[in-house]
Every structure is written in structure tokens, then in C-alpha cells.
Amino acid sequence: MRNPWKEVNTGVETPLFNLPAAAVTMQALVDHDNGTVVFGVQTLDPIGDHLIALWCSSPVPLEKYLKAMHEAHREYLNQLWDATGPF
């Protein structure tokens, strides 16, 4: 069977982001044994695998997670804003 992509002669698209890039993530770590949740926000340089920023909440009971989640979301937005350059 002939590979239809083999004969395509197009240029390579430019990268979406200039290097270095930044990956901002927010995670919830749930401990079912203790009934707590910890929120974490981190910014990584995915190319060099370097940690740029890290924020972590203290453990909170699962039934009271909403306030800590909003605080983590605020930190996520701050790190996202810090990771974006002027356009």
C-alpha cells in the first residue's frame, strides 16, 4: 500500500509558542484515608523540564474544599498571567 503522506512537499509550520514555553497546571490530590484534599499549582518549562513556580495548599477536609479550590484557582491565574509575555 502506498503511503499518501510520503509525497507531500509542504513547509513545516512555525511553533505556536516561542521557546521557552511554560506549562501551568492545577491539581487536586485526594487522600481518602484521611478525608482531605490538597491543591497544587505548578509552572514548568516543558522543554528543559525545569520547575518555574510551585504553590500548594494545606490539607483541608473534603467537605470544606471549596475555599481552598478558589484560592488555588486564583494562584493558577496568577501563574498563568506571570507565564505570558507581552504581545
C-alpha positions as CSV (number, residue, x, y, z in Angstrom):
1,M,0.0,0.0,0.0
2,R,1.3,3.4,-0.9
3,N,1.8,6.0,1.8
4,P,-0.2,9.1,0.8
5,W,1.8,11.4,3.2
6,K,5.2,10.5,1.7
7,E,4.9,12.7,-1.3
8,V,3.6,15.8,0.5
9,N,6.0,18.7,0.0
10,T,4.8,21.4,2.4
11,G,6.7,23.5,4.8
12,V,6.8,23.0,8.5
13,E,4.6,25.3,10.5
14,T,6.2,27.6,13.0
15,P,5.9,26.7,16.6
16,L,2.8,28.0,18.4
17,F,4.9,29.4,21.3
18,N,8.3,30.9,21.3
19,L,10.8,29.0,23.4
20,P,10.9,28.6,26.3
21,A,7.4,27.6,26.9
22,A,5.5,27.3,30.2
23,A,3.0,24.7,31.2
24,V,0.7,25.8,34.1
25,T,-1.3,23.1,35.8
26,M,-3.6,22.8,38.8
27,Q,-4.2,19.5,40.6
28,A,-6.2,18.2,43.4
29,L,-4.6,15.4,45.5
30,V,-7.3,13.5,47.4
31,D,-6.4,11.4,50.4
32,H,-9.3,9.1,51.0
33,D,-7.8,7.6,54.2
34,N,-7.7,11.0,56.0
35,G,-10.6,12.5,54.1
36,T,-8.6,15.5,53.0
37,V,-7.6,17.2,49.7
38,V,-4.5,19.3,48.8
39,F,-4.5,21.6,45.8
40,G,-1.3,22.3,43.9
41,V,-0.4,24.7,41.1
42,Q,2.8,24.5,39.2
43,T,4.5,26.1,36.2
44,L,7.0,24.0,34.3
45,D,9.3,24.6,31.4
46,P,8.3,21.6,29.4
47,I,11.3,21.8,27.0
48,G,14.0,21.9,29.7
49,D,11.8,20.2,32.4
50,H,12.6,22.9,34.9
51,L,10.2,24.0,37.7
52,I,9.4,27.7,37.4
53,A,6.8,28.1,40.2
54,L,5.1,25.9,42.7
55,W,2.2,26.6,45.1
56,C,0.5,24.1,47.4
57,S,-2.4,24.4,49.8
58,S,-2.5,22.9,53.2
59,P,-4.7,19.7,53.6
60,V,-8.4,20.6,54.0
61,P,-11.3,18.3,54.8
62,L,-13.1,17.1,51.7
63,E,-16.4,18.7,52.7
64,K,-14.7,22.1,53.0
65,Y,-12.6,22.0,49.8
66,L,-14.4,24.9,48.0
67,K,-12.5,27.8,49.7
68,A,-9.1,26.1,49.1
69,M,-10.1,25.4,45.5
70,H,-10.9,29.0,44.9
71,E,-7.6,30.0,46.4
72,A,-5.8,27.5,44.1
73,H,-7.6,28.8,41.1
74,R,-6.6,32.4,42.0
75,E,-2.9,31.2,42.2
76,Y,-3.4,29.3,38.9
77,L,-4.5,32.6,37.2
78,N,-1.6,34.5,38.8
79,Q,1.0,31.9,37.5
80,L,-0.7,31.9,34.1
81,W,-0.5,35.6,33.9
82,D,3.1,35.6,35.0
83,A,3.9,33.0,32.3
84,T,2.5,35.1,29.5
85,G,4.7,37.7,28.0
86,P,3.7,41.0,26.4
87,F,2.1,40.5,23.0
